[in-house]
């Protein structure tokens, strides 16, 4: 599968330019396919393809935290079916914003030193210069009272991650046809998600240190965004 790096840059940049930060909420469910994950432990590093289900219900109360205080609340659930692991996290910090595709693409090229992206170039990737991209990033803590129990689908929380920290980024393309993101023109995607987790042992706690990183694309699931400046 060949990626169009310029188009993928739109997704990456949306998170880094959440400059027009907003308060509000993000809520919904996503099924990520294609998706993949990496699990790192003292035993080694393992990578695998997967189908992932994600649920998010988060609220950003203020734009930025004050003296480290929480500025967001909510929950994130991330179910990796290939690894039979479910992560549950409480949101502590969050940021969200919206930019045009044109702003995002030109900022990417300003960073990489490439020429500004033209409307014709965007059009060749089925993208309109003024289409909007929405992005959010959430950080928080892992674990709840049911860490050792299976969920309704028989999946369980891995003991390696019964505590620790997580981050997730979500990029939403509400009006953009991203067919041109892949060389396979029949694959339509509308959202890009990353998720990472570290357990407390990584930063000096007891037990076996472990890290997890996943990313994937959603084709048609819906998120409800309510953002306000």
N, C-alpha and C positions, 0 to 999 in steps of 0.2 A: 504494500500500500504506500503510495507516494504522496507526501504532503506538499501542499503549496505553502512555502515558508512565509511569503508575504501575507497571505490570508491568515495563517496561524498567528502571525505577529499581531493582528488585530486583537485576537483573544488575549494574548500575553499582555499587551499594553493596556487593555481596559482596566486590568487590576492595578497597574502601576500608576495610572492617571485617575484614580478615584478621587481626583482633586476637587471636583465639584461635589464634595461629600454631602450626603443627605441623611436625614433621619427617616424612619419608616420601617417597613417590614418586608420580609421575603418568606413565602410559604409555599410548599408543594412537594411533589414526589417526582423523582427522575429515575429512569432505567438507563444505565450507561452501557452501550454496546455499539461499537467496539470499546473495550477498556482493557487495562492491564495494571498490574501491581508488582511492587518489589518489597520483599520482606527481608530485613537484615537482622541477624542475631550472631552471637559468637560462633555458631555452627557454620555460618556462611551467608551468602546472599542468594536469594532465590527469586526469579522473575517468572511471571505467568500471565497468560491472557485470561480474561474473566468477563462475566456479566455481573454488573453491580447495581444494586438498588440503593437509592439515597432518599432520605426524607429530611426536610429542613423546615423549621418554624422558628424564625428568629426576628427579634425586634431591636432596632438601633434607636436608643433613647436620646443620645446626644451625639453631636459631631465631634468625635475624639473624646478621650478620657481626661479627667483632671486629677493630677497627682497619682496616676496609676489606678484610679477607681474604675470600676466596670462601667462601660457605656452601652452595653447591649445585654440581652437575655434571650433565652430560648433553648432549643434542643436540636441536635443533629444526629441522625442515625445513618450508618453507612454499612451496608451488608455486602461483603465480598463472597459470592457464591462459590467461586473456585476454591477459596481457602477455607470456606465454612466458618467465617469469622464475622461477627457483628460488632461494630464500634458504636458506643453511645456516648455523646458528649453534651456538656452543658456550655452554652455560649457565654463568654465573658466580655469579649471585645468584638467590635464589628465596624465596618466601613462600607459604603456603597456609593455609587454614582453613575452618571450617564454621559457618554460622549458620542460625537458623530463618527462614522467610519472614516470620513476624510481626515478629521483631526487625529484619530488614532493611527491611521496608516502613515501620515506624514510625520508624526512623532516617532514612530518606529524607524523610519528612514533617516530622521535627523540623528538618532542614536547610532545607527549602523553606518552612517556616512553615505548612504545611497541617495539617489535623486528623489525628489518629491514624487509621490504617486499621482498619476493623472487620472482624470475621470474615465478616460478610455481604458486605462489599465484596470481600474476598479470594475468597469462594466464588463470586461472580459472575464471577470470572476463572479459575474452575476450580482454585483454589489453596487448600490447607489451611494454617491458621496455623502448625502445628507441622512442616510439611514442611521438609526441610533443603536448603540451597543450599551447594555447595562451590565454592571459588574458589582460583585460583593465579595468581601473576605471576612471570615469569622474565625476567631481563635477562642479556645476554651479548654476545659478539663474533661478527662475521660472518666467513665465509671459511674455506676449507680448501684442501688441496692440489689439488683438482679444479675450481677456480673457473672455468677456461676450457673445461671439457669438458661435453659433453651428458650428461644422465642417461639411464636406460633407456627413458624415454618421449620422448626427443628434445628435452627442454627444457634450457635453459642458464642458468648464472648470469650475470646482467647485469654487464658490466665496471664499471658505475657503483657496484656494491655488492660488489666483490671484497674489500673490507675495511670495517670500520665497526662499528656497534653495533646491537643490536635489543632490543625488549621484546615480550612477548606476555602477554596475560591470557586466562584460560580460566574460564568460569563454567559449572558443571555443575548440572543440575536432576535429581537422581537419582530423586526420587519425585513431581515436580510435573508435572501436565499443563498445559503452557503454551499450549494452543490459544487462549486468550483474549488472547495477546500481540498478535495481529494481528486486523484486522477480518475477514480471510478465515478462517472457522472451520475450514476443512479443512486448514489448514497447521499441522502439529504440529512444534514445535522443542523440543530438549532441551538444547542448549548454545549459548553465545554466546562468540565469540572475537574479540579484537582483536590486531593485529600491526603494529608500526612499525619502521622501520629508517632510520638515518642513516649516510652514508659519512664517512670521515675528513676529506674535503675540507670538510665543513660546519663542522668545528671547527678549521680552520686547516691542514689537510693539502693536498697537491697534487692536481690533477685537477679534475674537474667536480663541484661539490657537488650532492647529490641526497638527497631524502627520500621515504619511502614510508609510507603508512598504509592499512590494510585492516581490514575487520570483516565478520563473517558469522555465520550461524546454521547449526547442524547439526540434522538431523531425527531421526537414529536411531543414529548411530555410538556406539561404546563407548569409554570411557576406564577404565583400571584405576587406582583411587586406593587408596593404602595410607598413610594419615595417622595419626599418633599424637602426642598432646600431649607 
